Amino acid sequence: MKISVNLLVLLGFILLTASFAAKSSDNFNWRGFVAQGIIQGEHSNYIDDDGDFTLKLTEVGLNGSYTLENSNFRLAGQVVYLNGGNRYPEGLRVDYLFLDWRAITNLDWQVNVHLGRVKNYHWLYSSTRDVPHTRPTIILPQSIYFDAFRDVALGVDGAAVVANTSNAWGDWEFNWSYGSSPISEEQTKNLIAPIATGDIEQKFVHQGNLVWHDQALRLSAGLLDSKFEYNSGDEDFFINGEGQIQRLILQGTYETQNWLLAVELFRERSVYSNLIFAGFNTNTQAEGGYIQGRYFINKDLALTTRLDIFDLDRNDRDGEVRAAESNGEVPAYFGFQDQFTLGVSWTFADDWQLQAEFHRVKGTGRLAPVFMPNTMQNDRKYWNIWGVQLAHWF
């Protein structure tokens, strides 16, 4: 299902404007948030090209929902403005806009069907990464939540099913989705190379995951299959090509009164044909994941620590093969990216939160662009990220 971005923006604003106009009605619900911070990605092009402190850490959003009178149908949407520097394109976008149908509701099952620009419910933070005060840190683990793919991974234009049930073994949830995401010209350049003049088209992305949980423990396993095509432009360095990505992801969380432990692990197969030159073919398997601990000193103050690991090719974990294939033009540290994070989150009022964090990074394997890495600005194997962000919601 292909949906015009302009149409989605228009429909999103109509929905949210209607929500404001009728906010006293029980059928309407709306919320919003504003977040601003300061951030630095030293010796890298992760945030901007000079690696200095910058205010490019802005998020403004409005989301709302309207439940049709005496029905099982609800319309939900969110419009946001983002400025994250080089992490993703600046500007307005519709994160999601879908019709939610409560298809089954009884003592044993609840099944919802979503149609439109639906959300990704398959990863731990995929459905909440778009709201700043719901994230454990300002920057999520890049092994799985790759910033350059933020808009593509947040959801798809298509359909989704969310099913919940309980039995003697615990609570179960099944999530399924199918569709595709539009990829802008700026995203294409960010993913492939600034000199690319063509377009990436996602043909489809098909995902499913099964979740089991009880009061403290949550376990999940999921699969992803996606296909892309690149259509070269005028005087393009790249040629027509295609790619396919298949991912297995395992997840788990364990929660106590003061601790929340989370882990996500994945193996991802990437197959590319042509694109660089006729006959170009690659078939690699990336691996990675993170383990994260959050300690809640009280209900308002939390400390976070995380180790995040990513290897572009499990058969070339140190990147030496890739460096040799490029005759040394691409340093070996572009073959991996390991990241250690320390963060603190303070909710100092009912609707205000301050987050601060430090990341020590080894490698640049998760920096954009992907196919033609920026080796001039990313000239350090070890580098740091600092960030502070203030968020307000209403």
C-alpha positions in Angstrom: 0.0 0.0 0.0 1.5 3.3 -1.1 0.3 6.5 0.7 1.4 10.0 -0.4 3.5 11.7 2.3 1.8 15.0 1.6 -1.6 13.4 2.0 -0.5 11.8 5.3 0.7 15.2 6.6 -2.6 16.8 5.6 -4.7 14.0 7.2 -2.5 14.1 10.3 -3.0 17.8 10.8 -6.8 17.5 10.1 -6.9 14.8 12.8 -5.0 16.7 15.3 -6.8 20.0 14.6 -10.1 18.2 15.1 -8.8 16.8 18.3 -7.9 20.3 19.6 -11.3 21.6 18.5 -13.2 18.9 20.3 -10.9 18.2 23.2 -13.8 18.2 25.6 -15.4 15.2 23.9 -14.8 11.7 25.3 -14.2 10.5 21.7 -11.2 12.6 21.2 -7.8 12.3 22.8 -4.7 14.4 22.1 -1.2 14.8 23.5 1.9 16.6 22.6 5.6 17.0 23.4 8.5 19.4 23.0 12.1 18.5 23.5 15.3 20.4 23.1 18.9 19.5 23.9 22.5 20.0 23.1 24.7 17.2 21.8 28.1 16.4 20.4 29.5 13.6 18.4 33.3 14.2 18.6 35.5 13.4 15.6 32.6 12.1 13.5 29.8 13.1 11.2 27.2 11.4 13.4 25.5 14.7 14.4 27.1 17.3 12.1 30.1 17.6 9.9 32.4 19.5 12.3 31.9 17.4 15.5 31.2 20.3 17.8 28.4 20.8 20.3 25.1 21.6 18.5 21.5 22.3 19.3 20.4 19.9 16.6 18.5 17.8 19.1 14.9 19.1 18.6 11.7 17.1 18.7 8.2 18.6 18.6 5.1 16.4 18.2 1.4 16.2 18.4 -0.6 12.9 18.5 -4.3 12.3 18.7 -7.0 9.7 18.3 -10.7 9.8 17.5 -13.0 6.9 18.4 -16.0 6.6 16.2 -19.3 6.8 18.1 -20.7 3.4 19.2 -18.2 1.4 17.1 -15.0 -0.6 17.3 -13.0 1.8 15.1 -10.5 4.4 16.1 -8.3 6.7 14.1 -4.8 7.5 15.5 -2.0 9.7 14.2 1.1 11.6 15.0 2.9 14.5 13.3 6.4 15.5 14.4 9.1 18.0 13.5 12.6 16.7 14.0 16.1 18.2 13.8 18.7 15.6 14.6 21.5 16.9 12.3 22.9 14.1 10.2 21.0 11.4 12.1 17.9 11.8 9.9 16.3 14.4 7.6 15.1 17.6 9.2 11.5 18.6 8.9 7.9 17.5 9.3 6.8 13.9 8.9 3.8 11.8 9.8 5.1 9.0 12.0 1.9 7.1 11.9 -1.8 7.5 10.8 -3.9 4.4 10.9 -7.4 3.0 11.4 -7.6 0.7 14.5 -10.3 -1.9 14.4 -11.0 -4.0 17.5 -11.8 -7.1 15.6 -12.1 -9.5 18.6 -12.7 -8.6 22.2 -13.7 -11.3 24.7 -12.5 -13.0 27.8 -9.8 -15.0 26.0 -8.7 -12.8 23.1 -8.2 -9.3 22.1 -7.3 -8.8 18.4 -6.7 -5.4 16.8 -6.3 -4.8 13.0 -4.5 -1.6 11.9 -4.7 -0.1 8.4 -2.7 2.9 7.1 0.7 4.0 8.2 1.0 1.5 11.0 3.5 1.4 13.9 6.3 -1.2 14.3 5.4 -3.2 17.5 8.1 -5.8 16.9 11.1 -4.5 18.9 11.3 -3.3 22.5 11.4 0.4 21.7 10.2 0.5 18.1 6.7 1.7 19.1 7.9 4.3 21.6 11.1 5.7 20.1 9.2 8.5 18.5 8.3 10.1 21.9 11.4 11.5 23.7 10.4 11.0 27.3 9.5 7.3 26.8 13.0 6.3 25.7 15.5 5.0 28.2 18.2 7.3 26.7 18.3 10.1 24.1 20.1 7.8 21.7 18.9 4.2 21.5 21.3 1.3 20.8 22.5 1.7 17.3 23.0 -2.0 16.6 19.2 -2.3 16.3 17.8 1.2 16.3 20.0 2.6 13.5 19.2 6.3 13.3 19.7 6.6 9.5 16.8 4.1 9.2 14.6 5.8 11.8 11.7 6.7 9.5 11.8 3.4 7.6 11.8 1.3 10.8 9.2 3.2 12.7 6.4 1.7 10.7 5.0 0.9 7.3 2.2 1.9 4.9 0.2 -1.3 5.0 -1.5 -3.5 7.6 -0.8 -4.8 11.1 -2.4 -7.3 13.5 -1.9 -7.1 17.3 -3.3 -10.1 19.2 -3.3 -10.8 23.0 -4.4 -13.8 25.0 -3.7 -15.5 28.4 -3.6 -19.1 29.5 -2.1 -21.2 32.3 1.4 -20.6 31.0 1.2 -16.8 31.0 0.3 -13.9 28.8 0.9 -14.1 25.0 1.1 -11.4 22.3 1.5 -11.9 18.6 2.4 -9.0 16.2 2.3 -9.1 12.4 2.8 -6.4 9.8 3.2 -6.1 6.1 3.8 -3.0 3.9 6.5 -0.6 2.8 7.9 2.7 3.8 8.6 5.7 1.5 12.3 6.7 1.3 13.0 10.4 0.5 15.8 11.7 -1.7 17.7 12.9 1.5 17.3 9.5 3.1 18.7 7.9 -0.1 21.8 10.0 0.0 22.1 9.4 3.8 21.9 5.6 3.3 24.0 5.2 0.1 26.2 8.2 -0.5 25.8 12.0 -1.0 26.6 11.6 -4.7 23.7 9.2 -5.3 21.1 10.7 -7.6 18.7 7.8 -7.8 15.9 6.6 -5.6 15.5 3.7 -3.1 12.2 2.0 -3.2 11.3 -0.5 -0.4 9.2 -3.2 -2.2 8.0 -4.7 1.1 8.8 -5.4 4.7 7.2 -8.4 6.4 7.6 -8.8 10.2 6.2 -11.0 12.9 7.1 -11.7 16.5 5.7 -13.8 19.4 5.9 -12.5 23.0 5.5 -14.4 26.3 5.5 -12.6 29.6 4.5 -12.9 33.2 4.7 -10.3 36.0 8.5 -9.9 35.8 9.9 -11.7 32.8 9.2 -11.0 29.1 10.7 -13.1 26.2 10.2 -12.6 22.5 11.4 -13.9 19.1 10.8 -12.3 15.8 11.6 -12.4 12.0 11.9 -9.7 9.4 12.1 -10.0 5.6 12.5 -6.9 3.4 13.4 -6.1 -0.2 14.7 -2.9 -1.7 15.4 -1.6 -5.2 17.7 1.2 -6.3 16.8 3.1 -9.5 19.8 5.1 -10.7 19.5 8.7 -11.6 21.1 11.0 -14.2 24.9 10.8 -14.2 24.8 8.5 -11.3 27.8 6.7 -9.9 25.5 3.8 -8.9 23.5 1.6 -11.2 20.2 -0.2 -10.9 20.4 -2.8 -8.2 18.4 -4.6 -5.5 18.9 -5.7 -1.9 17.2 -8.0 0.5 17.5 -8.0 4.3 16.4 -10.9 6.6 16.6 -10.6 10.4 16.2 -12.8 13.4 15.8 -10.9 16.6 15.6 -12.2 20.2 14.5 -10.1 23.1 14.1 -10.3 26.9 13.3 -8.0 29.9 13.3 -8.7 33.6 11.8 -6.2 36.0 12.1 -5.9 39.8 11.1 -3.2 42.2 14.2 -1.1 41.4 15.8 -2.8 38.4 14.9 -3.2 34.7 17.2 -5.4 32.6 16.7 -5.5 28.8 18.5 -7.4 26.1 18.0 -7.6 22.3 20.1 -9.7 20.0 20.0 -10.1 16.2 21.5 -11.8 13.2 20.8 -10.1 9.9 21.5 -11.4 6.4 22.0 -8.7 3.7 22.1 -9.6 0.0 22.9 -6.9 -2.6 23.1 -7.3 -6.4 24.6 -4.9 -8.9 24.3 -1.3 -7.4 28.0 -0.5 -7.3 28.8 -2.1 -10.7 27.3 -4.7 -13.0 27.8 -8.1 -11.4 28.4 -6.8 -8.0 27.1 -9.3 -5.4 27.4 -9.5 -1.6 25.9 -11.8 0.9 26.9 -11.0 4.5 25.6 -11.7 7.9 25.7 -8.9 10.5 25.4 -9.6 14.2 24.8 -7.5 17.3 22.7 -6.5 20.2 22.8 -4.9 23.6 22.4 -5.5 27.2 21.0 -2.7 29.3 20.4 -2.1 33.0 18.2 0.7 34.5 18.2 1.3 38.3 15.4 3.4 39.6 16.6 5.3 42.7 13.0 6.4 43.1 10.0 6.9 40.8 11.5 10.1 39.3 15.2 9.3 39.0 16.8 6.5 37.0 20.4 5.5 36.1 21.1 3.6 32.8 24.1 1.7 31.7 24.3 -0.2 28.4 26.8 -2.2 26.2 25.9 -2.2 22.6 27.8 -4.3 20.0 27.5 -4.4 16.2 29.6 -6.3 13.6 28.9 -5.6 10.0 30.1 -9.1 9.0 30.3 -12.0 11.4 33.1 -13.4 9.3 35.0 -10.2 9.4 34.4 -8.9 12.9 37.6 -6.7 13.0 36.9 -5.2 9.5 40.3 -6.2 8.2 38.9 -8.0 5.1 36.8 -5.0 4.2 39.8 -2.7 4.6 41.9 -5.0 2.3 39.2 -5.1 -0.3 39.2 -1.3 -0.5 43.0 -1.2 -0.7 43.0 0.5 2.7 40.8 3.4 1.7 38.1 2.3 4.2 39.7 1.7 7.6 39.0 -1.6 9.4 37.1 0.2 12.2 34.2 0.8 9.7 33.5 -2.9 10.1 32.1 -2.7 13.6 30.7 -0.3 16.2 30.7 -1.0 19.9 29.2 1.5 22.3 29.2 1.9 26.1 26.6 4.2 27.6 26.0 5.9 30.9 22.9 7.9 31.4 20.6 9.6 33.9 16.9 10.5 33.6 15.2 12.8 36.0 11.4 13.5 35.9 11.4 16.6 38.1 7.7 17.5 37.6 4.6 15.7 36.4 5.3 16.7 32.8 9.0 17.6 32.6 12.0 15.3 32.2 15.8 16.0 31.9 18.1 13.3 30.4 21.9 13.4 30.2 24.2 10.7 28.8 27.7 9.8 27.7 28.7 7.3 25.0 32.1 5.9 24.5 32.2 4.5 21.0 34.7 2.1 19.3 34.3 1.9 15.6 32.1 3.6 13.0 30.2 0.7 11.4 26.8 2.3 12.2 27.5 5.7 10.7 25.8 6.9 7.5 26.3 6.8 4.6 26.5 3.0 4.4 27.8 2.1 0.9 30.3 4.9 0.6 31.5 5.7 4.1 32.7 9.2 5.1 36.3 8.3 6.0 37.5 12.0 6.1 35.3 13.1 9.0 35.2 9.7 10.7 38.9 9.4 11.2 39.0 8.0 14.7 38.5 4.5 15.9 37.5 5.7 19.4 35.2 8.7 19.8 32.6 10.1 22.2 29.0 11.3 22.3 27.7 13.7 24.9 24.0 14.8 25.1 21.5 16.6 27.4 17.9 17.0 26.5 14.9 18.6 28.3 11.5 17.3 27.4 8.0 18.6 28.2 4.7 16.9 27.4 1.1 17.9 27.6 
